[in-house]
Amino acid sequence: MKVHLKALGCRLNEAELEQWSHDFRAKGHAMVPDHEDADIVVLNTCAVTADAGKKSRKLMNRLYRENPESKLVVSGCYATLEADKVAEHMGVDLVVPNPQKDKLPELVMDKFAGNVMPLVAMEPGESSLFARGRQRAFIKIQDGCRYRCTFCIVTVARGEEKSRTLADIIAEVQRLQEQGIQEIVLTGVHVGGYGSDLDTSLYELVKAILSETDIPRIRFASVEPWDLPDEFFALFENNRLLPHMHLPLQSGSDTVLRRMSRRCKTDSFRHLVEQARQSVPGFNVTSDIIVGFPGETEEEWRQTMEYVESVGFGHLHIFSYSAREGTKAARLSNSVEEAVKKMRSLEMHQLAERLKQDFASSQLGQSVPVLWERQRIEGGKAKYSGYTPNFMKVETSVSNTVLLENRIVDTRLSAYNAENQSLTGIVE
């Protein structure tokens, strides 16, 4: 079979695509980059917001319309929360809810390919990642979350926490490195809670990856700002563990955080950021902010603005709150008017841009190892983009005879382009 995989939403959904791709290829099936060429199209949906649900439905429609002959398989959070609706959706041939995700390739092969072994087996070392134009790999280390933030539908869709074993993750890292992958990203729903069901921890996992593999670069996706031990940031003394973490704050007001049922107060969050920055100079902390959570007063909003500015972030994801059916927050009173949310969102975006420029400017003049990822040819020059260890985007221009793709090269950071939000690098 020719299989096309597509994901909406979070890095975890991307990591699951990597796992499925490997499993399909291991059975001899081919991965194709275009859904119109596929016999099987697998869509990993998102439901983090109501808009994400709409995008999932629209994409199901488009995938069916543009390739009605293929079998459409739908999984992910939207498919789990609205399983009956998705099953009845025109063109959908199979729904795989989150609890069965790990078996998706097996379920698809049983339903659409029988149990016949394909003629062509997967060549050792063949990488689905490069076929998709990627130099880094997302590794799903766990699923689910034992906490229940009042705004979050994902914990409902993903269920209880379930961690992969250390041995399983180490084996995947080693396999990816053999395929030429330079950088891995550890991802999950509650990354900081890894190992709670296995009598281990994220700290022990990272130590194991550092000691048992030689993968050059290790990152984290989003990590909730709790469950990290005091000694956690000492791990960053090893420069293979890259100095960037996305720690979702959501609000700079303790009273709003209580209504959100967040397990982190502003003082403890600030302490976490200080630990990170003390571990490595230039440590980049990025975060999320929800604007207009139910009951958010002008005073609480002022607290958030002042707190965000005082902490400083390299980047912010800013979301205007929208009620999500099935969450506790959807039942809260005192909703914030849309006009107020828009005004506050604009204010936060302006602050976030200023903070990002300040952080980028602090990096200028440094020489750092950049993993170069993409190439395009313009005017006889090769244009590359890549990322610094602290996850700042960099662009450079070199002779088209110079090959940088998937190489880690020392690069001097010379300028910041605010328009495309990237640094300019000079390869040394």
SEDO-867949 format. One line per field, with one value per residue (C-alpha): residue number from 1; residue in one letter; x, y, z. Coordinates in steps of 0.25 Angstrom, whole numbers, always signed. Example, Ala and Ser with C-alpha at 12.3 -4.5 7.8 and 13.67 -1.06 7.14 Angstrom:
<panus>
k = c(1,2) $
r = c(A,S) $
xx = c(+49,+55) $
yy = c(-18,-4) $
zz = c(+31,+29) $
</panus>
This chain:
<panus>
k = c(1,2,3,4,5,6,7,8,9,10,11,12,13,14,15,16,17,18,19,20,21,22,23,24,25,26,27,28,29,30,31,32,33,34,35,36,37,38,39,40,41,42,43,44,45,46,47,48,49,50,51,52,53,54,55,56,57,58,59,60,61,62,63,64,65,66,67,68,69,70,71,72,73,74,75,76,77,78,79,80,81,82,83,84,85,86,87,88,89,90,91,92,93,94,95,96,97,98,99,100,101,102,103,104,105,106,107,108,109,110,111,112,113,114,115,116,117,118,119,120,121,122,123,124,125,126,127,128,129,130,131,132,133,134,135,136,137,138,139,140,141,142,143,144,145,146,147,148,149,150,151,152,153,154,155,156,157,158,159,160,161,162,163,164,165,166,167,168,169,170,171,172,173,174,175,176,177,178,179,180,181,182,183,184,185,186,187,188,189,190,191,192,193,194,195,196,197,198,199,200,201,202,203,204,205,206,207,208,209,210,211,212,213,214,215,216,217,218,219,220,221,222,223,224,225,226,227,228,229,230,231,232,233,234,235,236,237,238,239,240,241,242,243,244,245,246,247,248,249,250,251,252,253,254,255,256,257,258,259,260,261,262,263,264,265,266,267,268,269,270,271,272,273,274,275,276,277,278,279,280,281,282,283,284,285,286,287,288,289,290,291,292,293,294,295,296,297,298,299,300,301,302,303,304,305,306,307,308,309,310,311,312,313,314,315,316,317,318,319,320,321,322,323,324,325,326,327,328,329,330,331,332,333,334,335,336,337,338,339,340,341,342,343,344,345,346,347,348,349,350,351,352,353,354,355,356,357,358,359,360,361,362,363,364,365,366,367,368,369,370,371,372,373,374,375,376,377,378,379,380,381,382,383,384,385,386,387,388,389,390,391,392,393,394,395,396,397,398,399,400,401,402,403,404,405,406,407,408,409,410,411,412,413,414,415,416,417,418,419,420,421,422,423,424,425,426,427,428) $
r = c(M,K,V,H,L,K,A,L,G,C,R,L,N,E,A,E,L,E,Q,W,S,H,D,F,R,A,K,G,H,A,M,V,P,D,H,E,D,A,D,I,V,V,L,N,T,C,A,V,T,A,D,A,G,K,K,S,R,K,L,M,N,R,L,Y,R,E,N,P,E,S,K,L,V,V,S,G,C,Y,A,T,L,E,A,D,K,V,A,E,H,M,G,V,D,L,V,V,P,N,P,Q,K,D,K,L,P,E,L,V,M,D,K,F,A,G,N,V,M,P,L,V,A,M,E,P,G,E,S,S,L,F,A,R,G,R,Q,R,A,F,I,K,I,Q,D,G,C,R,Y,R,C,T,F,C,I,V,T,V,A,R,G,E,E,K,S,R,T,L,A,D,I,I,A,E,V,Q,R,L,Q,E,Q,G,I,Q,E,I,V,L,T,G,V,H,V,G,G,Y,G,S,D,L,D,T,S,L,Y,E,L,V,K,A,I,L,S,E,T,D,I,P,R,I,R,F,A,S,V,E,P,W,D,L,P,D,E,F,F,A,L,F,E,N,N,R,L,L,P,H,M,H,L,P,L,Q,S,G,S,D,T,V,L,R,R,M,S,R,R,C,K,T,D,S,F,R,H,L,V,E,Q,A,R,Q,S,V,P,G,F,N,V,T,S,D,I,I,V,G,F,P,G,E,T,E,E,E,W,R,Q,T,M,E,Y,V,E,S,V,G,F,G,H,L,H,I,F,S,Y,S,A,R,E,G,T,K,A,A,R,L,S,N,S,V,E,E,A,V,K,K,M,R,S,L,E,M,H,Q,L,A,E,R,L,K,Q,D,F,A,S,S,Q,L,G,Q,S,V,P,V,L,W,E,R,Q,R,I,E,G,G,K,A,K,Y,S,G,Y,T,P,N,F,M,K,V,E,T,S,V,S,N,T,V,L,L,E,N,R,I,V,D,T,R,L,S,A,Y,N,A,E,N,Q,S,L,T,G,I,V,E) $
xx = c(+0,+4,+1,+0,+1,-4,-5,-12,-8,+3,+17,+11,+3,+15,+23,+11,+13,+27,+24,+13,+22,+33,+22,+16,+30,+34,+23,+28,+18,+22,+20,+16,+17,+5,-9,-14,-4,-8,-16,-18,-19,-17,-21,-17,-27,-27,-37,-30,-39,-53,-46,-36,-49,-54,-40,-41,-54,-50,-38,-46,-54,-43,-35,-47,-51,-37,-35,-48,-42,-33,-37,-38,-34,-36,-30,-26,-33,-45,-47,-47,-57,-66,-65,-79,-79,-66,-70,-82,-74,-74,-62,-57,-54,-48,-47,-36,-38,-26,-26,-24,-14,-2,-8,-13,-3,-7,-22,-21,-13,-23,-35,-30,-18,-21,-10,-2,+13,+16,+27,+36,+42,+47,+62,+70,+73,+63,+57,+43,+47,+56,+45,+37,+48,+52,+65,+60,+50,+39,+39,+27,+31,+17,+3,-9,-9,-13,-16,-29,-27,-41,-39,-32,-40,-27,-27,-41,-37,-24,-28,-19,-3,+4,+19,+28,+39,+53,+58,+48,+51,+66,+65,+57,+67,+79,+71,+68,+83,+87,+78,+85,+76,+84,+73,+62,+50,+44,+29,+16,+4,+10,+25,+29,+21,+28,+31,+20,+14,+28,+35,+44,+45,+48,+61,+65,+61,+69,+81,+79,+79,+91,+99,+94,+93,+102,+90,+96,+84,+73,+61,+48,+34,+25,+27,+17,+24,+23,+28,+43,+53,+62,+74,+67,+74,+88,+86,+88,+103,+104,+103,+96,+83,+79,+77,+62,+49,+35,+28,+14,+10,-4,-6,+2,-9,-9,-24,-26,-17,-26,-38,-30,-26,-12,-2,+8,+8,+15,+26,+30,+29,+39,+48,+48,+52,+63,+68,+68,+76,+86,+89,+93,+95,+85,+75,+63,+49,+37,+23,+7,-2,-18,-25,-38,-40,-54,-55,-41,-42,-34,-26,-23,-19,-10,-3,-1,+5,+15,+19,+21,+30,+38,+41,+44,+42,+48,+35,+20,+8,-4,-18,-31,-40,-51,-61,-58,-70,-67,-57,-60,-56,-68,-77,-71,-78,-73,-68,-59,-65,-59,-55,-47,-41,-36,-31,-23,-18,-12,-6,+1,+5,+12,+19,+23,+29,+38,+42,+46,+54,+61,+65,+70,+78,+85,+90,+97,+112,+112,+117,+108,+106,+94,+87,+84,+71,+65,+71,+66,+74,+72,+81,+91,+93,+88,+79,+78,+70,+73,+72,+82,+83,+73,+64,+65,+63,+75,+76,+89,+93,+105,+111,+102,+114,+114,+105,+100,+87,+86,+100,+103,+112,+118,+111,+113,+100,+101,+87,+72,+61,+49,+40,+42,+46,+60,+74,+85,+96,+110,+116,+130) $
yy = c(+0,+15,+22,+37,+42,+56,+63,+75,+82,+78,+72,+60,+57,+59,+49,+39,+40,+37,+24,+20,+23,+13,+2,+3,+3,-9,-17,-12,-1,+12,+26,+36,+51,+54,+50,+49,+38,+30,+17,+20,+34,+35,+48,+51,+61,+72,+77,+87,+98,+99,+104,+92,+83,+91,+90,+75,+74,+83,+75,+62,+68,+72,+59,+51,+61,+61,+46,+39,+25,+25,+19,+31,+27,+37,+37,+48,+56,+61,+47,+42,+53,+52,+38,+36,+48,+45,+31,+36,+47,+45,+38,+33,+18,+15,+23,+20,+26,+31,+18,+10,+19,+10,-1,+8,+3,-12,-8,-1,-13,-23,-16,-11,-20,-33,-41,-43,-39,-29,-33,-22,-21,-9,-7,-5,+9,+15,+27,+32,+46,+50,+46,+56,+67,+67,+67,+66,+55,+56,+45,+42,+38,+37,+40,+45,+54,+52,+67,+74,+89,+95,+100,+87,+77,+69,+62,+57,+52,+46,+39,+35,+35,+24,+25,+17,+9,+14,+3,+6,+20,+18,+8,+18,+29,+19,+15,+30,+33,+22,+28,+41,+49,+60,+65,+59,+65,+58,+61,+56,+62,+63,+62,+65,+54,+44,+31,+33,+19,+13,+17,+26,+40,+50,+53,+38,+37,+49,+43,+30,+37,+45,+32,+22,+29,+39,+47,+61,+69,+67,+76,+77,+80,+87,+83,+87,+96,+86,+72,+76,+73,+84,+76,+76,+88,+82,+73,+84,+84,+74,+83,+72,+76,+89,+101,+104,+100,+103,+105,+108,+119,+123,+135,+144,+145,+135,+137,+134,+122,+117,+117,+110,+99,+101,+95,+106,+119,+131,+131,+116,+119,+130,+121,+111,+121,+126,+112,+110,+123,+120,+106,+112,+127,+130,+119,+122,+121,+122,+121,+121,+132,+131,+144,+147,+135,+135,+145,+152,+166,+178,+177,+162,+166,+177,+167,+157,+168,+173,+159,+155,+167,+165,+150,+152,+141,+138,+135,+134,+127,+135,+130,+137,+128,+121,+112,+97,+88,+77,+86,+92,+106,+105,+106,+118,+131,+145,+143,+154,+162,+159,+173,+173,+160,+166,+178,+170,+160,+172,+178,+164,+162,+176,+172,+158,+164,+174,+163,+154,+165,+168,+154,+152,+165,+159,+148,+156,+155,+141,+128,+116,+103,+103,+91,+95,+89,+95,+100,+108,+115,+130,+138,+127,+126,+115,+120,+112,+113,+106,+107,+111,+102,+111,+110,+123,+123,+126,+129,+130,+131,+123,+119,+108,+99,+99,+88,+91,+83,+74,+79,+85,+97,+108,+121,+136,+143,+157,+163,+161,+162,+166,+165,+150,+148,+142,+144,+146,+136,+136,+122,+121) $
zz = c(+0,-2,+11,+13,+28,+32,+45,+51,+64,+74,+73,+80,+67,+59,+68,+66,+51,+52,+59,+50,+38,+43,+46,+32,+26,+34,+27,+14,+11,+4,+10,-1,+1,-7,-2,-16,-19,-6,-5,+10,+16,+31,+38,+52,+57,+68,+77,+86,+82,+75,+63,+63,+62,+50,+43,+45,+39,+27,+25,+25,+14,+6,+7,+2,-9,-15,-14,-12,-17,-4,+9,+19,+34,+44,+58,+69,+79,+70,+65,+80,+85,+73,+69,+65,+56,+50,+47,+40,+32,+17,+12,+26,+25,+39,+52,+62,+76,+84,+93,+81,+74,+77,+69,+57,+46,+50,+50,+36,+31,+36,+30,+17,+14,+20,+27,+14,+15,+4,-6,-2,+12,+18,+15,+28,+32,+22,+28,+27,+32,+21,+11,+18,+18,+32,+40,+54,+59,+70,+80,+87,+102,+108,+106,+115,+127,+142,+144,+140,+136,+135,+120,+115,+106,+103,+116,+113,+99,+103,+116,+127,+127,+120,+118,+109,+115,+116,+107,+96,+95,+95,+84,+76,+78,+74,+61,+57,+59,+50,+40,+41,+50,+57,+67,+75,+82,+94,+94,+101,+107,+121,+118,+132,+137,+129,+137,+148,+144,+142,+155,+148,+143,+132,+139,+139,+124,+120,+128,+120,+107,+110,+114,+105,+92,+84,+78,+76,+80,+90,+92,+99,+94,+103,+118,+129,+139,+151,+154,+151,+162,+167,+161,+147,+141,+145,+133,+124,+127,+116,+103,+96,+104,+97,+105,+102,+109,+106,+119,+118,+128,+123,+132,+141,+151,+163,+164,+149,+151,+162,+153,+143,+153,+149,+159,+158,+164,+158,+169,+166,+151,+153,+161,+150,+140,+149,+150,+135,+132,+143,+137,+123,+119,+108,+112,+104,+112,+103,+108,+105,+110,+110,+108,+114,+123,+129,+140,+136,+142,+138,+150,+147,+133,+138,+147,+135,+126,+137,+140,+126,+124,+137,+134,+119,+109,+95,+89,+93,+88,+91,+90,+92,+101,+95,+102,+99,+102,+112,+120,+134,+129,+119,+131,+138,+138,+136,+121,+116,+104,+91,+88,+102,+98,+84,+91,+101,+91,+83,+95,+98,+84,+84,+97,+92,+79,+87,+97,+85,+79,+92,+93,+79,+80,+93,+84,+73,+72,+77,+70,+72,+65,+56,+50,+36,+31,+18,+5,-7,-18,-21,-30,-31,-16,-7,+4,+17,+30,+43,+58,+69,+81,+88,+77,+70,+55,+46,+32,+23,+9,+3,-10,-16,-16,-1,+5,+19,+20,+32,+37,+50,+47,+55,+51,+55,+58,+52,+51,+54,+44,+51,+38,+37,+52,+49,+51,+40,+41,+35,+34,+39) $
</panus>
